Amino acid sequence: MWREIWNTYWKRLIGVAAGLLAAIVYLAFGFWDMMFVALLVFLGYWFGKQKELSDGPVIPWQRIWYALLERFRPYR
């Protein structure tokens, strides 16, 4: 059963694990902002899910870079 879950959702699980690791590090230095911990776990899950659903990068840096170049081209 665990092997099937891992084979199906391994990218989401890695994302959640990364979020939990970041949350534990954050908790070691501060306890009161628990909403920040929930945000880290959610972001880890979301990035893992996005990576699972697409083969490309989660953040399309090249597309963002070209959009910025086109936006500021008249100012060169």
ROKOL-631210 format. One record per atom (N, C-alpha, C, O): y, z, x. Coordinates in steps of 0.001 Angstrom, whole numbers, plus 500000, padded with zeros to 6 digits. Atoms other than C-alpha are relative to their C-alpha. Layout:
<rs>
YZX
...
</rs>
This chain:
<rs>
498822500000500817
500000500000500000
501261500000500874
502187499230500619
498808499926499164
502495500943502752
500196498708500780
501330498287501012
499894501255499257
501705497768504680
500627498923499115
501453498141499586
499439500974500936
502510495670501590
501495500245499779
502286499303499746
498580499672500169
505801497513501050
500774499587501248
501850498998501148
499323500359498753
506699497053504734
500130498482500133
501196497988500499
499960501459499873
505810493337504707
500968499365499015
501537498312499304
499113500557501015
507860492760501558
501456500372500237
502338499524500108
498624499496499953
510953494886502186
500408500515501376
501223501434501457
499754499421498690
511077495426505945
501462499926500416
501938500829501104
498590500091499611
514669494238506365
500843501033499253
501764501613499828
499288498964500752
515917496537503601
499705501377500589
500599502214500712
500372498703499435
513985499437505116
500678500243501342
501088501367501629
499295499870498726
515489498783508549
501471500299499747
502066501116500449
498601499749500348
518947498684506957
500223501424499542
501192502066499948
499879498621500476
518402501987505180
499800500972501161
500514501970501260
500231499128498848
517014503551508368
501231500030500909
501598501090501418
498787500039499179
520091502399510304
501117500795499328
501858501513500000
498994499231500723
522337503841507604
499731501497500070
500654502292500248
500353498582499904
520448507139507629
500243500545501406
500696501679501563
499751499565498627
520645507326511418
501495500218500231
501901501218500823
498551499848499875
524399506756511304
500477501215499206
501386501920499644
499618498845500810
524657509376508544
499633501307500696
500406502265500653
500404498781499286
522734511956510588
500943500267501163
501334501411501398
499038499830498910
525003511357513562
501325500497499447
501955501375500036
498753499549500618
527998511756511274
499900501454499548
500840502228499729
500169498627500473
526602514951509767
499980501005501151
500356502163500973
500015499096498856
526136516425513218
501417500382500409
501624501431501020
498616499736499612
529908516236513686
500881500416498834
502023500818499058
499202499590501149
531108516983510141
499144500012498750
498324499114498557
500892499820501137
529533518162506908
500651499690498661
499942499423497691
499334499981501281
532155517897504204
500125498644499318
500290498598498099
499812501319500619
532401514165503607
498651499368499645
498246498381500259
501319500507500386
529061513580501905
500073498624499350
499093497880499376
499862501340500567
530405510518500113
499960498946501099
499491497831500872
500071500923498874
530775508880503509
498548499742500395
498190498624500768
501429500151499712
527070509496504110
499362499044498994
498592498162499373
500542500891501025
526209507826500805
500463498566500240
499698497623500042
499484501336499695
528428504894501772
499236499368501164
498914498181501117
500754500533498865
526618504503505104
498600499554499587
498131498498500010
501342500364500457
523216504493503412
500057498746499131
499218497856499268
499854501176500850
524403501992500802
500287498756500826
499704497700500579
499695501163499160
525891499699503451
498774499550500787
498542498351500943
501233500365499307
522649499838505428
499045499260499087
498445498262499486
500856500676500973
520692498905502317
500535498611499675
499777497643499611
499396501277500396
523144496150501391
499857498953501106
499499497808500833
500157500942498898
523127494556504860
498546499582500156
498265498411500411
501416500348499927
519330494728504939
499589499049498898
498825498113499135
500326500881501123
519097493127501505
500607498609500207
499953497602499934
499362501290499761
521586490386502432
499237499221501072
499060498009500947
500765500659498944
519614489622505591
498650499535499471
498137498496499887
501287500371500584
516405489556503562
500126498768499116
499223497931499087
499833501099500939
517810487106501017
500442498697500666
500262497626500087
499539501218499337
519284484654503547
499518499996501443
499285501044502045
500430500123498610
518230483323506915
501176499994500961
500997500200502161
498815500043499157
521787483041508205
500496501392500320
499884502388499935
499444498685499667
523953485807509566
500575500697498772
500988500039497817
499464499226501112
525089488596507252
501509499784499898
502048499605498806
498561500260499951
528708488139508347
500190498644500663
499879498498501845
499869501351499435
529531484432508848
501213499904500936
502259499382500549
498881499947499061
531720484895511956
500565498624500298
501781498464500399
499525501341499663
531896481182512733
500867499434498874
501906498830499142
499217500478501137
533139480323509239
501340500736499901
502368500131499599
498760499221500018
535695483146509380
500930499524501108
502132499374500888
499204500455498869
536869481975512818
500666498662499698
501857498493499961
499423501306500319
537358478377511649
501046500099498892
502041499375498914
499009499814501062
539177479547508516
501303500556500581
502391500142500180
498798499461499357
541569481577510679
500701498942500851
501930498876500879
499399501064499193
542095478638513022
500758499013499121
501865498593499459
499331500928500907
542927476360510117
501240500630499375
502244499951499161
498872499313500634
545226478958508569
501213500057500922
502343499867500473
498894499807499072
547318479468511698
500249498799500906
501005498904501872
499803501206499199
547145475930513111
501456499523499984
501938499078501025
498600500478499975
550721475040512008
500902500792500922
501982500314501268
499141499163499172
552088477848514165
499785499790501498
500394500489502306
500224500249498577
550804476451517466
501120499220500599
501095498920501793
</rs>
